[in-house]
Amino acid sequence: MSKKNKGLQGVVYSTDSNFTYDYENEAEAETLLPAQQNLRVMIDRKNRGGKEATLITGFVGTDADLQALGKTLKSKCGVGGSAKAGEIIIQGAFADKIVQMLLQMGYKAKRAGG
């Protein structure tokens, strides 16, 4: 679906000459304070060819803030990764180190998974 028509929910055509479609304003959630965030940090191996990646979930906020947090964590670990759809993926098994960094930054973070 093209970006132009992405917000059209079920309207295909209207015969009303005065019809204007009201786009649903997808307001991004405001970024919660770090103390209000409830982040989960886990090691993930699914769909990665057996390689380990550290997955941080539970972030509530704007995409720009998610990207900034991901960039900070990636640079402190010295590895690559990505941040999208409310998740941050860090290449490698850095769960314990990331939990400590998040706690120092003021986030509520805990280790999840095995």
C-alpha positions as CSV (number, residue, x, y, z in Angstrom):
1,M,0.0,0.0,0.0
2,S,1.4,3.4,-0.9
3,K,2.1,6.0,1.8
4,K,-0.5,8.3,0.3
5,N,-3.3,5.8,0.9
6,K,-2.0,4.2,4.1
7,G,-4.5,6.0,6.3
8,L,-7.6,5.3,4.3
9,Q,-9.6,2.9,6.4
10,G,-12.3,1.3,4.2
11,V,-13.2,4.3,2.0
12,V,-12.8,3.4,-1.7
13,Y,-15.0,6.0,-3.4
14,S,-17.6,8.6,-2.4
15,T,-20.2,10.2,-4.7
16,D,-20.7,13.1,-2.3
17,S,-19.0,16.1,-3.8
18,N,-18.4,17.7,-0.4
19,F,-16.8,14.6,1.1
20,T,-13.5,15.0,2.9
21,Y,-11.9,12.0,4.4
22,D,-10.9,12.5,8.1
23,Y,-7.5,10.9,8.5
24,E,-7.0,9.2,11.8
25,N,-4.2,11.1,13.4
26,E,-1.7,8.5,14.5
27,A,-0.3,10.5,17.3
28,E,2.8,8.9,18.6
29,A,2.8,8.1,22.2
30,E,4.6,10.6,24.3
31,T,7.8,9.3,25.7
32,L,7.4,8.3,29.3
33,L,10.0,9.3,31.9
34,P,12.8,6.8,32.3
35,A,11.5,5.9,35.8
36,Q,8.1,5.0,34.3
37,Q,9.5,2.8,31.5
38,N,9.3,-0.9,32.1
39,L,12.0,-2.4,29.9
40,R,12.7,-6.1,29.4
41,V,16.1,-7.3,28.3
42,M,16.6,-10.8,26.8
43,I,18.9,-12.8,24.7
44,D,17.3,-13.8,21.4
45,R,18.5,-16.4,18.8
46,K,15.3,-16.7,16.6
47,N,15.7,-16.1,12.9
48,R,19.3,-15.1,13.3
49,G,21.2,-18.2,12.1
50,G,22.1,-19.2,15.6
51,K,23.8,-15.9,16.4
52,E,22.8,-14.2,19.6
53,A,21.3,-10.7,19.8
54,T,20.1,-8.7,22.9
55,L,16.5,-7.6,22.6
56,I,15.1,-4.7,24.6
57,T,11.3,-4.5,24.6
58,G,8.7,-2.4,26.4
59,F,9.8,1.1,25.4
60,V,6.9,3.6,25.3
61,G,7.6,6.8,23.4
62,T,8.4,8.4,20.1
63,D,10.5,6.8,17.4
64,A,13.2,9.5,17.7
65,D,13.7,8.8,21.4
66,L,13.8,5.0,20.7
67,Q,16.5,5.6,18.1
68,A,18.5,7.8,20.5
69,L,18.4,5.2,23.3
70,G,19.4,2.5,20.8
71,K,22.3,4.6,19.5
72,T,23.5,5.2,23.1
73,L,23.4,1.5,23.9
74,K,25.1,0.4,20.7
75,S,27.9,2.9,21.1
76,K,28.5,1.8,24.8
77,C,28.6,-1.8,23.8
78,G,30.7,-1.1,20.7
79,V,28.5,-3.2,18.4
80,G,25.8,-2.7,15.8
81,G,22.0,-3.1,16.0
82,S,18.7,-1.5,15.2
83,A,15.8,0.2,16.8
84,K,12.3,0.0,15.4
85,A,8.8,-0.9,16.3
86,G,9.3,-0.4,20.0
87,E,12.2,-2.8,20.1
88,I,16.0,-2.3,20.3
89,I,18.2,-5.1,18.9
90,I,21.9,-5.1,19.9
91,Q,24.2,-7.6,18.2
92,G,25.7,-10.0,20.6
93,A,25.0,-11.2,24.2
94,F,25.1,-8.1,26.3
95,A,22.0,-8.5,28.4
96,D,23.6,-8.1,31.8
97,K,25.7,-5.1,30.7
98,I,22.7,-3.4,29.1
99,V,20.5,-3.9,32.2
100,Q,23.2,-2.2,34.3
101,M,23.5,0.7,31.8
102,L,19.7,1.2,31.8
103,L,19.5,1.2,35.6
104,Q,22.3,3.8,35.7
105,M,20.3,5.9,33.2
106,G,17.3,5.8,35.5
107,Y,15.2,3.2,33.6
108,K,13.3,0.4,35.2
109,A,14.8,-2.6,33.5
110,K,14.9,-6.3,34.3
111,R,16.3,-9.4,32.7
112,A,13.7,-11.6,31.0
113,G,13.9,-15.0,29.5
114,G,16.4,-17.8,30.2
